[in-house]
Amino acid sequence: MNAEIAAYNKSLSGNDCEICDKLASVIDRVLKEAESRIWHAHPVWFLDGNPVVGYSKLKDSVRLLFWSGQSFDEPGLQPEGKFKAADARFTSVKEIKVKDLTRWLRKAREIQWDYKNIVKRKGVLERLKPVTVSAKAPAVSSLARSSHQ
C-alpha cells in the first residue's frame, strides 16, 4: 500500500481505518497497474493519469467513489454529483462485498470518462476506450479516445 494512503488510513478511527485498509487492499490487488496517491486530501487511484476510484471519510461513513461509476450499470452504486461519478458508502467493514467491489474495479478499468482533461475541455467529458494490448506488451492499461459514447 502507498505510504501516504497507509498514513491517511491510520489517522482514522478504528472502524473507519479498518474499512479504508480493506478498500485499499482490494483496489491495489485488482488495479495493480494503477498509480495511487493522496489527491485533494483523499486516497485516489489513477489509470494513465485519469482518476478512476478513491475514498474519503464522511461524517457518518466512508465513501467509495468511482469517477465513471454511473456508466457501470450497478445497483450497488448511487449517482454522485453532476458528471458521471457514483459511490457506495460503508459504516462497517462487513458491508464491503469483495465480489461486488472487484467487479466494480474491473469496470473502472474498462469504462472511463476523461476527467484528466475536463478543465481543458471546459467541463465536457469524453468517453475513453481501452486500447487492446498485444500479448507481448506489458499489461498496462492504455487509453484512446472513442468516437462512440
OpenMM code with the backbone's topology and positions (N, CA, C; nanometers):
from openmm import Vec3, app, unit

residues = "MET ASN ALA GLU ILE ALA ALA TYR ASN LYS SER LEU SER GLY ASN ASP CYS GLU ILE CYS ASP LYS LEU ALA SER VAL ILE ASP ARG VAL LEU LYS GLU ALA GLU SER ARG ILE TRP HIS ALA HIS PRO VAL TRP PHE LEU ASP GLY ASN PRO VAL VAL GLY TYR SER LYS LEU LYS ASP SER VAL ARG LEU LEU PHE TRP SER GLY GLN SER PHE ASP GLU PRO GLY LEU GLN PRO GLU GLY LYS PHE LYS ALA ALA ASP ALA ARG PHE THR SER VAL LYS GLU ILE LYS VAL LYS ASP LEU THR ARG TRP LEU ARG LYS ALA ARG GLU ILE GLN TRP ASP TYR LYS ASN ILE VAL LYS ARG LYS GLY VAL LEU GLU ARG LEU LYS PRO VAL THR VAL SER ALA LYS ALA PRO ALA VAL SER SER LEU ALA ARG SER SER HIS GLN".split()
positions = [
    Vec3(0.0848, -0.1183, 0.0000),
    Vec3(0.0000, 0.0000, 0.0000),
    Vec3(0.0892, 0.1246, 0.0000),
    Vec3(0.0507, 0.2239, -0.0766),
    Vec3(0.1195, 0.3529, -0.0801),
    Vec3(0.1330, 0.4069, 0.0622),
    Vec3(0.2518, 0.4572, 0.0981),
    Vec3(0.2785, 0.5041, 0.2351),
    Vec3(0.1875, 0.6193, 0.2761),
    Vec3(0.1594, 0.7116, 0.1835),
    Vec3(0.0689, 0.8236, 0.2150),
    Vec3(-0.0725, 0.7735, 0.2437),
    Vec3(-0.1161, 0.6745, 0.1677),
    Vec3(-0.2503, 0.6195, 0.1877),
    Vec3(-0.2555, 0.5424, 0.3188),
    Vec3(-0.1508, 0.4676, 0.3502),
    Vec3(-0.1450, 0.3970, 0.4787),
    Vec3(-0.1532, 0.4966, 0.5942),
    Vec3(-0.0840, 0.6097, 0.5827),
    Vec3(-0.0883, 0.7129, 0.6874),
    Vec3(-0.2274, 0.7750, 0.6972),
    Vec3(-0.2919, 0.7988, 0.5827),
    Vec3(-0.4293, 0.8515, 0.5817),
    Vec3(-0.5210, 0.7557, 0.6571),
    Vec3(-0.5139, 0.6272, 0.6216),
    Vec3(-0.5997, 0.5272, 0.6857),
    Vec3(-0.5744, 0.5219, 0.8361),
    Vec3(-0.4470, 0.5231, 0.8748),
    Vec3(-0.4100, 0.5133, 1.0161),
    Vec3(-0.4598, 0.6329, 1.0965),
    Vec3(-0.4786, 0.7473, 1.0309),
    Vec3(-0.5253, 0.8678, 1.1004),
    Vec3(-0.6736, 0.8613, 1.1367),
    Vec3(-0.7445, 0.7624, 1.0838),
    Vec3(-0.8883, 0.7490, 1.1085),
    Vec3(-0.9150, 0.6627, 1.2309),
    Vec3(-1.0378, 0.6707, 1.2811),
    Vec3(-1.0778, 0.5882, 1.3954),
    Vec3(-1.0729, 0.4408, 1.3562),
    Vec3(-1.0740, 0.3523, 1.4551),
    Vec3(-1.0593, 0.2085, 1.4335),
    Vec3(-1.1457, 0.1504, 1.3243),
    Vec3(-1.2776, 0.1724, 1.3308),
    Vec3(-1.3700, 0.1164, 1.2330),
    Vec3(-1.3457, 0.1748, 1.0941),
    Vec3(-1.3282, 0.3067, 1.0869),
    Vec3(-1.3047, 0.3714, 0.9577),
    Vec3(-1.1699, 0.3292, 0.8998),
    Vec3(-1.0697, 0.3149, 0.9842),
    Vec3(-0.9378, 0.2679, 0.9413),
    Vec3(-0.9485, 0.1273, 0.8828),
    Vec3(-1.0239, 0.0418, 0.9475),
    Vec3(-1.0428, -0.0957, 0.9013),
    Vec3(-1.1108, -0.0977, 0.7640),
    Vec3(-1.2138, -0.0146, 0.7462),
    Vec3(-1.2838, -0.0051, 0.6176),
    Vec3(-1.1860, 0.0393, 0.5087),
    Vec3(-1.1116, 0.1460, 0.5361),
    Vec3(-1.0192, 0.2013, 0.4364),
    Vec3(-0.9054, 0.1053, 0.4044),
    Vec3(-0.8535, 0.0353, 0.5043),
    Vec3(-0.7490, -0.0640, 0.4791),
    Vec3(-0.8004, -0.1742, 0.3865),
    Vec3(-0.9232, -0.2188, 0.4096),
    Vec3(-0.9824, -0.3233, 0.3259),
    Vec3(-1.0016, -0.2726, 0.1834),
    Vec3(-1.0570, -0.1517, 0.1694),
    Vec3(-1.0778, -0.0947, 0.0362),
    Vec3(-0.9446, -0.0821, -0.0380),
    Vec3(-0.8435, -0.0260, 0.0274),
    Vec3(-0.7126, -0.0068, -0.0362),
    Vec3(-0.6518, -0.1402, -0.0774),
    Vec3(-0.6653, -0.2400, 0.0068),
    Vec3(-0.6103, -0.3722, -0.0223),
    Vec3(-0.6730, -0.4317, -0.1486),
    Vec3(-0.8045, -0.4245, -0.1587),
    Vec3(-0.8731, -0.4806, -0.2756),
    Vec3(-0.8421, -0.3976, -0.4002),
    Vec3(-0.8443, -0.2654, -0.3872),
    Vec3(-0.8140, -0.1789, -0.5021),
    Vec3(-0.6734, -0.2085, -0.5536),
    Vec3(-0.5755, -0.2154, -0.4636),
    Vec3(-0.4372, -0.2439, -0.5044),
    Vec3(-0.4245, -0.3802, -0.5719),
    Vec3(-0.4999, -0.4774, -0.5238),
    Vec3(-0.4929, -0.6125, -0.5811),
    Vec3(-0.5527, -0.6165, -0.7217),
    Vec3(-0.6665, -0.5489, -0.7409),
    Vec3(-0.7366, -0.5553, -0.8697),
    Vec3(-0.6766, -0.4586, -0.9722),
    Vec3(-0.6415, -0.3397, -0.9283),
    Vec3(-0.5864, -0.2385, -1.0197),
    Vec3(-0.4352, -0.2253, -0.9980),
    Vec3(-0.3647, -0.3352, -1.0188),
    Vec3(-0.2199, -0.3385, -0.9940),
    Vec3(-0.1444, -0.2332, -1.0742),
    Vec3(-0.1946, -0.2013, -1.1917),
    Vec3(-0.1260, -0.1060, -1.2789),
    Vec3(-0.1547, 0.0399, -1.2433),
    Vec3(-0.2446, 0.0632, -1.1496),
    Vec3(-0.2844, 0.2000, -1.1150),
    Vec3(-0.1786, 0.2705, -1.0304),
    Vec3(-0.1713, 0.4003, -1.0487),
    Vec3(-0.0899, 0.4866, -0.9623),
    Vec3(-0.1817, 0.5336, -0.8502),
    Vec3(-0.1354, 0.5268, -0.7263),
    Vec3(-0.2172, 0.5737, -0.6137),
    Vec3(-0.1443, 0.6841, -0.5399),
    Vec3(-0.2226, 0.7801, -0.4913),
    Vec3(-0.1653, 0.8897, -0.4135),
    Vec3(-0.2776, 0.9647, -0.3427),
    Vec3(-0.2377, 1.0524, -0.2516),
    Vec3(-0.3341, 1.1415, -0.1881),
    Vec3(-0.3566, 1.2574, -0.2845),
    Vec3(-0.4818, 1.2798, -0.3196),
    Vec3(-0.5193, 1.3839, -0.4155),
    Vec3(-0.6377, 1.4592, -0.3567),
    Vec3(-0.6257, 1.5894, -0.3451),
    Vec3(-0.7295, 1.6705, -0.2801),
    Vec3(-0.7626, 1.6137, -0.1420),
    Vec3(-0.6607, 1.5728, -0.0699),
    Vec3(-0.6660, 1.5258, 0.0692),
    Vec3(-0.7244, 1.3857, 0.0876),
    Vec3(-0.7441, 1.3097, -0.0221),
    Vec3(-0.8033, 1.1760, -0.0118),
    Vec3(-0.7289, 1.0765, -0.1006),
    Vec3(-0.7303, 0.9474, -0.0637),
    Vec3(-0.6677, 0.8449, -0.1475),
    Vec3(-0.7411, 0.8291, -0.2810),
    Vec3(-0.6647, 0.8310, -0.3904),
    Vec3(-0.7216, 0.8172, -0.5247),
    Vec3(-0.6278, 0.7302, -0.6082),
    Vec3(-0.6872, 0.6478, -0.6953),
    Vec3(-0.6129, 0.5627, -0.7880),
    Vec3(-0.6373, 0.6135, -0.9296),
    Vec3(-0.5294, 0.6171, -1.0090),
    Vec3(-0.5322, 0.6715, -1.1445),
    Vec3(-0.4851, 0.5668, -1.2444),
    Vec3(-0.5470, 0.5651, -1.3611),
    Vec3(-0.5007, 0.4854, -1.4743),
    Vec3(-0.4637, 0.5834, -1.5848),
    Vec3(-0.3396, 0.5816, -1.6274),
    Vec3(-0.2899, 0.6753, -1.7288),
    Vec3(-0.3237, 0.8199, -1.6945),
    Vec3(-0.3125, 0.8545, -1.5671),
    Vec3(-0.3371, 0.9914, -1.5230),
    Vec3(-0.4823, 1.0269, -1.5022),
    Vec3(-0.5724, 0.9357, -1.5291),
    Vec3(-0.7158, 0.9599, -1.5152),
    Vec3(-0.7642, 0.9021, -1.3819),
    Vec3(-0.8280, 0.9838, -1.2955),
    Vec3(-0.8771, 0.9295, -1.1686),
    Vec3(-0.9920, 0.8319, -1.1927),
    Vec3(-0.9841, 0.7134, -1.1302),
    Vec3(-1.0891, 0.6137, -1.1505),
    Vec3(-1.1613, 0.5758, -1.0221),
    Vec3(-1.0905, 0.5723, -0.9092),
    Vec3(-1.1544, 0.5344, -0.7831),
    Vec3(-1.0792, 0.5988, -0.6669),
    Vec3(-1.1540, 0.6280, -0.5626),
    Vec3(-1.0944, 0.6812, -0.4410),
    Vec3(-1.1933, 0.6704, -0.3271),
    Vec3(-1.1478, 0.7050, -0.2086),
    Vec3(-1.2399, 0.7041, -0.0954),
    Vec3(-1.2104, 0.8204, -0.0033),
    Vec3(-1.3114, 0.8525, 0.0782),
    Vec3(-1.2972, 0.9629, 0.1734),
    Vec3(-1.3862, 0.9372, 0.2938),
    Vec3(-1.3468, 0.9950, 0.4048),
    Vec3(-1.4240, 0.9840, 0.5288),
    Vec3(-1.5303, 1.0925, 0.5283),
    Vec3(-1.6549, 1.0519, 0.5408),
    Vec3(-1.7657, 1.1444, 0.5591),
    Vec3(-1.8026, 1.1441, 0.7066),
    Vec3(-1.8946, 1.2288, 0.7451),
    Vec3(-1.9340, 1.2388, 0.8864),
    Vec3(-1.9794, 1.1037, 0.9426),
    Vec3(-2.0613, 1.0314, 0.8657),
    Vec3(-2.1224, 0.9089, 0.9177),
    Vec3(-2.0811, 0.7813, 0.8439),
    Vec3(-1.9853, 0.7904, 0.7507),
    Vec3(-1.9486, 0.6725, 0.6715),
    Vec3(-1.8177, 0.6978, 0.5965),
    Vec3(-1.7735, 0.5935, 0.5266),
    Vec3(-1.6626, 0.6068, 0.4322),
    Vec3(-1.7243, 0.5946, 0.2935),
    Vec3(-1.6951, 0.6943, 0.2090),
    Vec3(-1.7499, 0.6945, 0.0725),
    Vec3(-1.6447, 0.6421, -0.0245),
    Vec3(-1.6820, 0.5404, -0.1012),
    Vec3(-1.6009, 0.4880, -0.2106),
    Vec3(-1.6568, 0.5484, -0.3385),
    Vec3(-1.5745, 0.6245, -0.4111),
    Vec3(-1.6212, 0.6976, -0.5287),
    Vec3(-1.5554, 0.6445, -0.6549),
    Vec3(-1.6379, 0.6165, -0.7546),
    Vec3(-1.5913, 0.5798, -0.8878),
    Vec3(-1.6236, 0.6959, -0.9806),
    Vec3(-1.5204, 0.7566, -1.0384),
    Vec3(-1.5417, 0.8749, -1.1222),
    Vec3(-1.6351, 0.8468, -1.2391),
    Vec3(-1.6323, 0.7278, -1.2945),
    Vec3(-1.7165, 0.6935, -1.4095),
    Vec3(-1.8266, 0.5949, -1.3721),
    Vec3(-1.8558, 0.5835, -1.2439),
    Vec3(-1.9453, 0.4807, -1.1914),
    Vec3(-2.0879, 0.4815, -1.2416),
    Vec3(-2.1400, 0.5971, -1.2842),
    Vec3(-2.2772, 0.5990, -1.3353),
    Vec3(-2.2898, 0.5184, -1.4638),
    Vec3(-2.1797, 0.4950, -1.5325),
    Vec3(-2.1815, 0.4172, -1.6566),
    Vec3(-2.1639, 0.2674, -1.6324),
    Vec3(-2.1479, 0.2263, -1.5072),
    Vec3(-2.1251, 0.0851, -1.4756),
    Vec3(-2.2531, 0.0021, -1.4754),
    Vec3(-2.3684, 0.0653, -1.4639),
    Vec3(-2.4967, -0.0054, -1.4547),
    Vec3(-2.4949, -0.1054, -1.3386),
    Vec3(-2.4630, -0.0526, -1.2204),
    Vec3(-2.4526, -0.1341, -1.0994),
    Vec3(-2.5490, -0.0818, -0.9934),
    Vec3(-2.6418, -0.1660, -0.9463),
    Vec3(-2.7385, -0.1209, -0.8458),
    Vec3(-2.6759, -0.0830, -0.7117),
    Vec3(-2.5569, -0.1319, -0.6810),
    Vec3(-2.4919, -0.1000, -0.5540),
    Vec3(-2.4245, 0.0356, -0.5503),
    Vec3(-2.4225, 0.1054, -0.6641),
    Vec3(-2.3603, 0.2376, -0.6723),
    Vec3(-2.4676, 0.3435, -0.6945),
    Vec3(-2.4557, 0.4540, -0.6210),
    Vec3(-2.5521, 0.5637, -0.6303),
    Vec3(-2.4896, 0.6818, -0.7039),
    Vec3(-2.5662, 0.7482, -0.7931),
    Vec3(-2.5133, 0.8661, -0.8627),
    Vec3(-2.4646, 0.9713, -0.7636),
    Vec3(-2.3554, 1.0372, -0.7997),
    Vec3(-2.2960, 1.1402, -0.7140),
    Vec3(-2.2541, 1.2573, -0.8022),
    Vec3(-2.3086, 1.3744, -0.7768),
    Vec3(-2.2684, 1.4940, -0.8498),
    Vec3(-2.3312, 1.5046, -0.9870),
    Vec3(-2.2832, 1.6049, -1.0634),
    Vec3(-2.3455, 1.6351, -1.1928),
    Vec3(-2.2771, 1.5685, -1.3120),
    Vec3(-2.1656, 1.4994, -1.2902),
    Vec3(-2.0963, 1.4365, -1.4020),
    Vec3(-2.1294, 1.2874, -1.4066),
    Vec3(-2.0319, 1.1991, -1.4077),
    Vec3(-2.0541, 1.0546, -1.4250),
    Vec3(-2.0198, 0.9726, -1.3011),
    Vec3(-1.9921, 1.0375, -1.1902),
    Vec3(-1.9480, 0.9660, -1.0699),
    Vec3(-2.0630, 0.8934, -1.0003),
    Vec3(-2.0257, 0.7879, -0.9286),
    Vec3(-2.1200, 0.7136, -0.8447),
    Vec3(-2.0430, 0.6630, -0.7236),
    Vec3(-2.1159, 0.6424, -0.6130),
    Vec3(-2.0480, 0.5998, -0.4910),
    Vec3(-2.1219, 0.4898, -0.4179),
    Vec3(-2.0494, 0.4303, -0.3247),
    Vec3(-2.1046, 0.3362, -0.2271),
    Vec3(-2.0520, 0.3839, -0.0926),
    Vec3(-2.1329, 0.3685, 0.0116),
    Vec3(-2.0920, 0.4150, 0.1447),
    Vec3(-2.0935, 0.2987, 0.2427),
    Vec3(-1.9941, 0.3009, 0.3329),
    Vec3(-1.9763, 0.1918, 0.4274),
    Vec3(-1.9624, 0.2448, 0.5692),
    Vec3(-2.0289, 0.1771, 0.6634),
    Vec3(-2.0148, 0.2093, 0.8057),
    Vec3(-1.9484, 0.0949, 0.8815),
    Vec3(-1.9282, -0.0175, 0.8124),
    Vec3(-1.8640, -0.1346, 0.8718),
    Vec3(-1.7893, -0.2102, 0.7628),
    Vec3(-1.6774, -0.2693, 0.7976),
    Vec3(-1.6009, -0.3479, 0.7008),
    Vec3(-1.6830, -0.4674, 0.6527),
    Vec3(-1.7766, -0.5139, 0.7340),
    Vec3(-1.8619, -0.6271, 0.6963),
    Vec3(-1.9532, -0.5938, 0.5788),
    Vec3(-1.9777, -0.4654, 0.5549),
    Vec3(-2.0634, -0.4236, 0.4435),
    Vec3(-1.9918, -0.4314, 0.3085),
    Vec3(-1.8610, -0.4430, 0.3099),
    Vec3(-1.7840, -0.4478, 0.1852),
    Vec3(-1.7954, -0.5878, 0.1265),
    Vec3(-1.8606, -0.5978, 0.0124),
    Vec3(-1.8727, -0.7255, -0.0578),
    Vec3(-1.7604, -0.7300, -0.1615),
    Vec3(-1.6580, -0.8079, -0.1318),
    Vec3(-1.5373, -0.8107, -0.2147),
    Vec3(-1.5700, -0.8494, -0.3586),
    Vec3(-1.6630, -0.9405, -0.3781),
    Vec3(-1.7007, -0.9817, -0.5138),
    Vec3(-1.7568, -0.8626, -0.5916),
    Vec3(-1.8459, -0.7858, -0.5289),
    Vec3(-1.9020, -0.6667, -0.5941),
    Vec3(-1.7932, -0.5629, -0.6186),
    Vec3(-1.7115, -0.5370, -0.5175),
    Vec3(-1.6048, -0.4381, -0.5295),
    Vec3(-1.5085, -0.4755, -0.6423),
    Vec3(-1.4735, -0.6016, -0.6519),
    Vec3(-1.3844, -0.6482, -0.7584),
    Vec3(-1.4472, -0.6233, -0.8956),
    Vec3(-1.5754, -0.6526, -0.9093),
    Vec3(-1.6454, -0.6297, -1.0364),
    Vec3(-1.6468, -0.4804, -1.0708),
    Vec3(-1.6757, -0.3953, -0.9712),
    Vec3(-1.6768, -0.2503, -0.9943),
    Vec3(-1.5392, -0.2017, -1.0382),
    Vec3(-1.4346, -0.2530, -0.9750),
    Vec3(-1.2989, -0.2107, -1.0095),
    Vec3(-1.2608, -0.2539, -1.1511),
    Vec3(-1.3030, -0.3707, -1.1917),
    Vec3(-1.2773, -0.4148, -1.3296),
    Vec3(-1.3496, -0.3240, -1.4283),
    Vec3(-1.4716, -0.2845, -1.3922),
    Vec3(-1.5449, -0.1909, -1.4778),
    Vec3(-1.4770, -0.0542, -1.4786),
    Vec3(-1.4178, -0.0147, -1.3663),
    Vec3(-1.3468, 0.1140, -1.3596),
    Vec3(-1.2300, 0.1160, -1.4578),
    Vec3(-1.1693, 0.0015, -1.4800),
    Vec3(-1.0596, -0.0086, -1.5763),
    Vec3(-1.1127, 0.0024, -1.7195),
    Vec3(-1.2263, -0.0605, -1.7467),
    Vec3(-1.2803, -0.0693, -1.8825),
    Vec3(-1.3682, 0.0487, -1.9231),
    Vec3(-1.4367, 0.1091, -1.8272),
    Vec3(-1.5317, 0.2169, -1.8569),
    Vec3(-1.4805, 0.3442, -1.7921),
    Vec3(-1.4255, 0.4320, -1.8739),
    Vec3(-1.3701, 0.5562, -1.8199),
    Vec3(-1.4154, 0.6764, -1.9014),
    Vec3(-1.4432, 0.7835, -1.8290),
    Vec3(-1.4647, 0.9152, -1.8878),
    Vec3(-1.3394, 0.9959, -1.8571),
    Vec3(-1.3015, 1.0837, -1.9467),
    Vec3(-1.1744, 1.1553, -1.9392),
    Vec3(-1.1805, 1.2740, -1.8433),
    Vec3(-1.1658, 1.2448, -1.7139),
    Vec3(-1.1621, 1.3510, -1.6126),
    Vec3(-1.0278, 1.4235, -1.6140),
    Vec3(-0.9241, 1.3579, -1.6624),
    Vec3(-0.7910, 1.4185, -1.6655),
    Vec3(-0.7921, 1.5500, -1.7440),
    Vec3(-0.8741, 1.5581, -1.8486),
    Vec3(-0.8767, 1.6760, -1.9358),
    Vec3(-1.0061, 1.7560, -1.9267),
    Vec3(-1.0820, 1.7380, -1.8200),
    Vec3(-1.2115, 1.8049, -1.8080),
    Vec3(-1.1978, 1.9577, -1.8021),
    Vec3(-1.0944, 2.0080, -1.7368),
    Vec3(-1.0756, 2.1533, -1.7284),
    Vec3(-1.0405, 2.2086, -1.8663),
    Vec3(-0.9498, 2.1408, -1.9354),
    Vec3(-0.9093, 2.1837, -2.0699),
    Vec3(-1.0298, 2.1869, -2.1644),
    Vec3(-1.1243, 2.0948, -2.1433),
    Vec3(-1.2431, 2.0873, -2.2292),
    Vec3(-1.3618, 2.1660, -2.1729),
    Vec3(-1.3338, 2.2486, -2.0747),
    Vec3(-1.4355, 2.3368, -2.0150),
    Vec3(-1.5576, 2.2594, -1.9655),
    Vec3(-1.5325, 2.1513, -1.8911),
    Vec3(-1.6400, 2.0755, -1.8286),
    Vec3(-1.7044, 1.9690, -1.9146),
    Vec3(-1.6550, 1.9489, -2.0355),
    Vec3(-1.7110, 1.8469, -2.1243),
    Vec3(-1.6318, 1.7173, -2.1059),
    Vec3(-1.7040, 1.6091, -2.0771),
    Vec3(-1.6401, 1.4780, -2.0618),
    Vec3(-1.6477, 1.4000, -2.1916),
    Vec3(-1.5385, 1.3309, -2.2247),
    Vec3(-1.5370, 1.2394, -2.3383),
    Vec3(-1.5124, 1.0989, -2.2862),
    Vec3(-1.5763, 1.0032, -2.3482),
    Vec3(-1.5586, 0.8635, -2.3109),
    Vec3(-1.4237, 0.8142, -2.3614),
    Vec3(-1.3519, 0.7425, -2.2775),
    Vec3(-1.2259, 0.6795, -2.3159),
    Vec3(-1.2518, 0.5329, -2.3433),
    Vec3(-1.1748, 0.4772, -2.4330),
    Vec3(-1.1896, 0.3365, -2.4674),
    Vec3(-1.0558, 0.2669, -2.4471),
    Vec3(-1.0535, 0.1521, -2.3778),
    Vec3(-0.9274, 0.0801, -2.3609),
    Vec3(-0.8700, 0.0383, -2.4961),
    Vec3(-0.7397, 0.0464, -2.5075),
    Vec3(-0.6697, 0.0015, -2.6272),
    Vec3(-0.6302, -0.1435, -2.6046),
    Vec3(-0.6486, -0.2268, -2.7045),
    Vec3(-0.6082, -0.3667, -2.6943),
    Vec3(-0.4563, -0.3734, -2.6904),
    Vec3(-0.4051, -0.4444, -2.5911),
    Vec3(-0.2610, -0.4583, -2.5736),
    Vec3(-0.2209, -0.5962, -2.6232),
    Vec3(-0.1129, -0.6026, -2.7023),
    Vec3(-0.0684, -0.7320, -2.7549),
    Vec3(-0.0205, -0.8211, -2.6406),
    Vec3(-0.0156, -0.9506, -2.6650),
    Vec3(0.0239, -1.0471, -2.5619),
    Vec3(0.1670, -1.0245, -2.5147),
    Vec3(0.2527, -0.9678, -2.5998),
    Vec3(0.3920, -0.9451, -2.5635),
    Vec3(0.4112, -0.8157, -2.4858),
    Vec3(0.3169, -0.7258, -2.4958),
    Vec3(0.3293, -0.5961, -2.4280),
    Vec3(0.2937, -0.6107, -2.2811),
    Vec3(0.3481, -0.5239, -2.1957),
    Vec3(0.3121, -0.5292, -2.0539),
    Vec3(0.1636, -0.5010, -2.0349),
    Vec3(0.1062, -0.5586, -1.9330),
    Vec3(-0.0372, -0.5438, -1.9072),
    Vec3(-0.0658, -0.4121, -1.8370),
    Vec3(-0.0396, -0.3030, -1.9071),
    Vec3(-0.0674, -0.1706, -1.8533),
    Vec3(-0.1802, -0.1122, -1.9347),
    Vec3(-0.2788, -0.0560, -1.8672),
    Vec3(-0.3945, -0.0012, -1.9358),
    Vec3(-0.3566, 0.1242, -2.0127),
    Vec3(-0.3728, 0.1200, -2.1436),
    Vec3(-0.3559, 0.2387, -2.2265),
    Vec3(-0.4933, 0.2784, -2.2754),
    Vec3(-0.5133, 0.4070, -2.2894),
    Vec3(-0.6452, 0.4541, -2.3274),
    Vec3(-0.6377, 0.5364, -2.4548),
    Vec3(-0.7441, 0.5316, -2.5312),
    Vec3(-0.7567, 0.6145, -2.6507),
    Vec3(-0.8983, 0.6679, -2.6547),
    Vec3(-0.9156, 0.7773, -2.7206),
    Vec3(-1.0495, 0.8341, -2.7329),
    Vec3(-1.1350, 0.7450, -2.8197),
    Vec3(-1.2587, 0.7326, -2.7803),
    Vec3(-1.3547, 0.6559, -2.8571),
    Vec3(-1.4524, 0.7525, -2.9212),
    Vec3(-1.4871, 0.7270, -3.0437),
    Vec3(-1.5853, 0.8125, -3.1092),
    Vec3(-1.7263, 0.7709, -3.0712),
    Vec3(-1.7382, 0.6578, -3.0029),
    Vec3(-1.8696, 0.6078, -2.9607),
    Vec3(-1.8920, 0.6394, -2.8147),
    Vec3(-2.0064, 0.6979, -2.7846),
    Vec3(-2.0401, 0.7260, -2.6456),
    Vec3(-2.1682, 0.6595, -2.6191),
] * unit.nanometer
topology = app.Topology()
chain = topology.addChain("A")
for resn in residues:
    res = topology.addResidue(resn, chain)
    for name in ("N", "CA", "C"):
        topology.addAtom(name, app.Element.getBySymbol(name[0]), res)
